[in-house]
Amino acid sequence: MGSEVKCRVRSGKQESDGKALLETSEIIFRGDFRLKIPFTTILSAKVVGDELQLETAAGVAIFELGASTAEKWREKILHPKTRIEKLGIKPGTRVSLIGFEDQDEEFLKELQKTEAVMTAAKNGLPKECHCILLRTDTKQQLAQVAKIARKMLGAVALWIIYPKGQKHITEGDVFAAGHKAGLTDIKVVGFSATQTALKFVIPVKKR
């Protein structure tokens, strides 16, 4: 879930009030016209007074955000968090992988570089597990959530990773699976260009 603010935006000859949304890998504006600017297309980002000025190959887009917000957004655009950082994984974090097998080699390499302790949860969750990553591609695979939840202890986090923008498995399906298992959702991040990750934990009063 990104950071959203009401502001005025100028882009070329277009100018409008609306809402700007800073996502993990792009900035979106919805007003009398719409903009979608991936971070990878931004050639320069600078703050001038109350404005965030973004230069792309298509031209300059100016967001009137206020000096403080403009600076925060510029920093996030120029130095976005890695997905490892967004998932809260650090050296020594005990991570259980479910549904990955040999898929997503790039992500597995990122985990190895972080020096996280990885285990495949085939026969139940290992003791002292800090983080569970459940990769799901179908609604049927969400049936695993209830079984996993029964074995979770303390503040362990369950990240459910699922495809973006698909009808066969939706954000609503993921929320429903987590809540039905007695878990609370606390965070959502972009896992990749095609996947989203939702974080669930045991409610504090039940730990």
Buried (B, 14 or more C-beta within 10 A) or exposed (E): EBEEBEBBBBBEEEBBEBEBBBBBBBBBBBBEEEBEBEBEEBEEBEBEEBBBBBBBEEEEBBBBBBEEBBEBBBEBBEEBEEBBEBBBBEEEBBBBBBBBEEEBEEBBEBBEEBEBBBEEBEEEBEEEBBBBBBBBBEBEBBEBBBEBBEEBEEEBBBBBBBBEEBEEBBBEBBBBBBEEBBBEBEBBBBBBEEBBBBBBBBEEEEE
